[in-house]
């Protein structure tokens, strides 16, 4: 028999939102959404309002204290909470972390294709160098962003079958992108450019594929078409969001080789988003490790893989299977990610960390530099930095 007192205690501990609390949250969040939508939909905005300057001339993108939130009826989800990192020109930056850490939302913020009006860039800057001008994407109105998206910045999505329209032929879909950003080109020139792009991604029988529908192609072929679409306008930045997840291992290797070669061919940069540390090790020049909407560690690929510093990065490395090591069971990071609507005011990884100590009960740790290119947010390295500063 259920004890009524025990059941009442359980209900109190559950900390449910009352109807009035939920209503107040919904009202506040609708007000916030209207405010940001009004900003995004402005017309005839002078270019000077969103022009910017790069802090480092060698970068193509600079994320500077980016905050992207989702305003839901249950509360505000801080999906990206103060993210800062650079993507140098001609380099590949790998963004790694578990599901829900904010990797994809960071890239969607850069493309301005968040699920609006719920998802909004709240503050921070995303400086993008087009080659002729530098724009702050976070301040750019939606109508102006249409000239950048697909032209200077392109994206390869995770699942090509959901990205390609099933009722249009492959040629029509690639033609559309080229025509949109090159209105001066006639039909024959557009078709010739599409065929050229299909050849570039090593698709055999380009003329035949041009007339095919997406369902007539294999997964690897569809992914190649997506890459051809993303490269059609020779962008300065390619965002690859889990580009090999739905593919088998042999096709995966081919797609990665293709991306690497094409990046060098058109001299563009790649922002590679993935869970797969093997892909990161093979492709990336720099690595950014994210956890619960924040960056916990960043550095060169050599520094991250040979000298992982944050306990979360160390846990990720330990959970990766190794050919040279035989174990009965793979390591698993204990615990779970905190509630994104009610994040703690201390280090987000503290409750799962096996190296935590008294100082971890304090505020969220600052960024500590381990080398000119390697940094982490962890109190384990606070004393080392203070010693270097005193010296």
C-alpha positions in Angstrom: 0.0 0.0 0.0 1.3 3.5 -0.9 1.9 5.8 2.0 0.1 9.2 1.4 2.8 11.1 3.3 5.6 9.6 1.2 3.8 10.4 -2.1 3.3 14.0 -1.0 7.0 14.3 -0.2 7.9 12.9 -3.6 5.6 15.5 -5.3 7.3 18.3 -3.4 10.8 17.1 -4.3 9.8 16.8 -8.0 9.7 20.7 -8.2 7.0 20.9 -10.9 6.1 24.3 -12.4 2.7 25.6 -11.3 0.2 26.8 -13.9 0.9 30.4 -13.0 4.6 30.0 -13.2 4.4 28.3 -16.6 2.2 31.1 -17.8 4.6 33.8 -16.6 7.5 32.1 -18.3 5.6 31.8 -21.6 4.6 35.5 -21.5 8.1 36.6 -20.8 9.6 34.4 -23.5 7.0 35.5 -26.1 7.9 39.1 -25.3 11.6 38.2 -25.9 10.9 36.4 -29.2 9.0 39.4 -30.5 11.9 41.7 -29.6 14.5 39.6 -31.4 12.2 38.9 -34.4 11.7 42.7 -34.8 15.5 43.1 -34.9 15.9 40.3 -37.5 13.2 41.5 -39.8 14.3 45.1 -40.1 14.3 46.6 -43.7 16.7 49.1 -45.3 19.3 48.7 -42.5 22.5 50.7 -43.3 25.5 48.4 -43.9 27.5 50.3 -41.3 25.4 48.7 -38.5 26.7 45.2 -39.2 30.1 45.9 -40.7 33.0 44.7 -38.5 36.8 44.1 -38.3 38.5 40.8 -37.7 40.7 40.6 -34.6 43.1 38.3 -36.5 43.4 39.0 -40.3 44.2 35.3 -41.0 40.7 34.1 -39.8 37.6 33.6 -42.0 35.2 33.3 -39.0 35.5 34.5 -35.4 32.9 33.5 -32.8 33.1 36.0 -29.9 31.1 35.3 -26.7 28.1 33.9 -28.7 24.9 33.3 -26.8 22.0 31.5 -28.6 18.9 30.6 -26.6 15.6 28.8 -27.2 12.6 30.5 -25.6 10.2 27.6 -24.7 7.1 27.6 -22.5 9.0 25.5 -19.9 11.9 28.0 -19.7 14.9 29.4 -21.6 17.3 26.8 -23.0 20.9 28.3 -23.2 22.0 26.0 -26.1 25.1 28.1 -26.8 26.3 30.0 -23.8 29.3 32.2 -24.4 31.2 30.4 -27.2 34.4 31.9 -28.6 36.7 30.3 -31.2 38.3 31.1 -34.6 38.3 29.3 -38.0 41.5 30.2 -39.8 41.5 30.6 -43.6 42.4 27.3 -45.4 42.2 25.2 -42.2 39.8 22.6 -40.8 38.3 23.2 -37.3 36.7 20.1 -35.7 33.9 20.7 -33.2 33.3 17.7 -31.0 31.1 16.8 -28.1 28.1 14.6 -27.1 24.6 15.1 -28.4 22.9 18.3 -27.2 26.2 20.1 -26.4 25.5 23.0 -28.9 27.7 22.0 -31.9 25.0 22.2 -34.5 23.3 25.2 -32.9 26.6 27.1 -33.2 26.7 26.4 -37.0 23.0 27.2 -37.4 23.6 30.5 -35.7 26.4 31.2 -38.2 24.0 30.4 -41.1 21.1 32.2 -39.5 18.8 29.1 -40.0 17.8 28.6 -36.4 14.2 27.4 -35.7 12.7 30.8 -35.3 11.0 32.5 -33.5 11.9 30.1 -30.6 15.7 30.1 -31.4 17.4 33.4 -31.3 21.0 34.8 -31.2 20.8 36.8 -28.0 24.2 38.4 -27.8 27.8 38.1 -28.9 29.4 38.4 -32.4 30.1 36.2 -35.4 32.5 38.0 -37.6 32.8 36.6 -41.1 35.3 37.7 -43.7 33.8 37.5 -47.3 37.2 38.5 -48.8 36.1 42.0 -49.6 34.2 43.0 -46.4 33.8 41.7 -42.8 30.2 41.3 -41.5 28.9 40.6 -38.0 26.4 37.8 -38.8 24.8 38.2 -35.3 23.7 41.8 -36.2 22.9 41.2 -39.9 19.2 41.4 -41.0 17.7 38.3 -42.5 17.2 39.8 -45.9 20.9 40.6 -46.2 22.0 37.2 -45.0 20.4 35.6 -48.0 23.3 36.9 -50.2 25.9 35.3 -47.8 24.2 31.9 -47.2 24.9 29.4 -49.9 27.3 31.8 -51.6 30.1 32.6 -49.1 29.1 30.1 -46.5 27.6 26.7 -47.4 26.5 23.7 -45.3 26.6 19.9 -45.8 23.8 18.5 -43.7 23.8 15.3 -41.8 21.2 13.3 -43.8 21.2 14.0 -47.5 17.8 12.3 -48.1 16.1 14.9 -45.9 18.1 17.8 -47.5 17.4 16.9 -51.1 13.8 17.5 -52.4 12.4 14.1 -53.5 10.2 15.5 -56.2 12.9 17.5 -58.1 15.7 16.1 -60.2 19.3 16.4 -59.0 20.2 18.8 -61.8 17.3 21.2 -61.0 18.3 21.4 -57.4 22.0 22.2 -58.1 21.0 24.6 -60.9 18.8 26.5 -58.5 21.7 27.4 -56.2 24.0 28.5 -59.0 21.2 30.6 -60.6 20.3 32.3 -57.3 23.8 33.6 -56.7 24.8 34.1 -60.4 21.8 35.8 -62.1 23.9 36.9 -65.0 24.5 33.2 -66.2 22.2 31.7 -68.8 20.7 28.2 -68.7 23.5 26.5 -70.7 26.2 28.1 -68.5 24.3 27.0 -65.3 23.9 23.4 -66.6 27.6 23.3 -67.6 28.6 24.5 -64.1 26.4 21.9 -62.4 27.9 19.1 -64.5 31.4 20.4 -63.6 30.5 20.3 -59.9 29.2 16.7 -60.2 32.4 15.7 -62.0 34.5 17.5 -59.3 32.9 15.2 -56.5 33.8 12.1 -58.6 30.3 11.2 -59.7 30.4 8.9 -62.8 27.8 9.4 -65.5 27.2 13.1 -64.6 24.7 13.6 -67.4 22.7 10.7 -66.2 22.8 11.7 -62.5 21.8 15.3 -63.6 18.4 13.8 -64.8 17.9 11.5 -61.8 15.8 11.9 -58.7 17.3 11.6 -55.2 15.7 8.1 -54.5 17.6 6.7 -57.5 21.0 7.3 -55.9 22.8 5.5 -53.1 23.6 7.2 -49.8 27.2 7.9 -50.8 26.1 9.4 -54.2 23.5 11.6 -52.5 26.1 12.9 -50.0 28.4 13.7 -53.0 25.5 15.6 -54.6 25.2 17.6 -51.3 28.9 18.4 -51.4 28.6 19.5 -55.0 25.7 21.8 -54.0 27.7 23.3 -51.2 30.8 23.9 -53.4 28.8 25.3 -56.4 29.6 28.9 -55.5 33.2 28.3 -54.2 32.4 29.4 -50.6 35.1 30.6 -48.2 33.6 28.4 -45.5 32.1 24.9 -45.6 30.2 23.7 -42.6 30.1 19.9 -42.5 27.5 18.7 -39.9 28.1 15.0 -39.4 28.8 14.5 -43.1 29.6 10.7 -42.8 27.1 9.5 -40.1 24.7 7.7 -42.4 27.5 6.1 -44.6 29.4 2.9 -44.3 33.1 2.9 -43.4 34.5 2.6 -47.0 32.3 5.4 -48.3 33.1 7.5 -45.2 36.8 7.4 -46.1 36.1 8.4 -49.7 33.9 11.4 -48.6 36.5 12.6 -46.1 39.3 12.4 -48.8 37.0 14.2 -51.2 36.3 17.0 -48.7 40.0 17.4 -47.9 41.1 17.6 -51.5 38.3 20.0 -52.5 39.0 22.3 -49.6 42.6 22.7 -50.9 41.4 23.0 -54.5 39.1 26.0 -53.8 41.2 27.4 -50.8 38.3 27.3 -48.4 38.0 26.5 -44.7 35.9 23.7 -43.1 34.0 23.7 -39.8 33.6 20.0 -39.2 31.0 18.9 -36.6 31.1 15.3 -35.5 30.9 12.8 -32.6 33.6 10.7 -34.2 37.0 11.4 -32.7 38.6 9.3 -35.5 37.2 11.6 -38.1 38.5 14.6 -36.1 42.0 13.1 -35.8 42.1 12.5 -39.6 40.7 15.8 -40.8 41.1 18.6 -38.3 43.9 21.1 -37.8 42.3 22.6 -34.7 39.8 21.0 -32.3 37.1 22.6 -30.2 35.5 20.4 -27.4 32.0 21.5 -26.3 30.0 20.4 -23.3 26.5 21.7 -22.3 26.6 24.8 -24.5 30.1 25.9 -23.6 33.7 25.2 -24.8 35.7 23.2 -22.2 38.9 22.9 -24.2 40.4 24.0 -27.6 43.7 23.7 -29.3 45.5 22.1 -32.2 44.6 18.5 -33.1 48.1 17.4 -31.8 47.6 19.1 -28.4 44.1 17.8 -27.9 44.9 14.2 -28.9 48.3 13.9 -27.3 47.8 16.2 -24.3 44.0 16.2 -23.4 43.6 18.4 -20.3 40.0 18.9 -19.3 38.5 15.8 -17.5 35.6 15.7 -20.1 38.1 15.5 -23.0 40.1 12.8 -21.2 36.8 10.9 -20.7 36.0 11.2 -24.4 39.4 9.9 -25.3 39.1 7.0 -22.9 35.7 6.0 -24.3 37.1 5.6 -27.8 37.9 2.0 -28.8 41.6 1.4 -29.6 43.0 -1.2 -32.0 46.1 -1.7 -29.8 44.3 -2.2 -26.5 42.0 -5.0 -25.5 39.4 -4.2 -22.7 36.4 -6.1 -21.5 34.2 -3.0 -21.4 34.7 0.5 -22.8 34.9 3.4 -20.4 31.7 5.5 -20.0 31.6 8.9 -18.4 29.4 8.6 -15.3 26.3 10.7 -14.6 24.3 12.9 -17.0 24.3 16.3 -18.5 22.5 19.0 -16.2 19.1 20.3 -17.1 19.6 22.8 -19.9 16.7 25.0 -18.6 18.2 25.2 -15.1 22.0 25.1 -15.4 24.1 25.2 -12.2 26.3 28.3 -11.4 29.4 26.1 -10.9 31.3 24.1 -13.5 28.7 22.2 -15.6 30.9 19.0 -15.6 31.5 19.0 -11.8 28.9 16.4 -10.8 30.3 13.9 -13.4 34.0 14.7 -12.8 36.2 12.2 -11.1 38.9 14.8 -10.5 36.7 17.4 -8.7 38.0 19.1 -5.6 36.9 21.9 -3.2 37.5 24.8 -5.6 35.1 23.3 -8.1 32.2 24.4 -5.9 33.0 28.0 -6.8 31.8 29.9 -9.9 32.2 28.5 -13.5 36.0 28.4 -14.1 37.7 31.0 -16.4 39.7 30.1 -19.5 43.2 29.0 -18.6 45.9 29.0 -21.3 48.2 26.0 -21.4 50.1 27.2 -24.5 49.5 30.0 -27.1 47.1 27.7 -29.0 45.8 25.4 -26.1 43.3 26.5 -23.4 40.8 24.9 -21.1 38.1 25.8 -18.6 39.2 23.8 -15.5 40.4 24.7 -12.0 43.0 22.0 -12.2 45.1 24.4 -14.2 44.3 27.7 -12.3 47.4 27.5 -10.1 49.7 26.8 -13.0 48.5 29.9 -14.9 48.8 32.1 -11.8 52.4 30.9 -11.3 53.2 31.8 -14.9 51.7 35.3 -14.5 53.6 35.9 -11.2 56.8 34.7 -12.9 
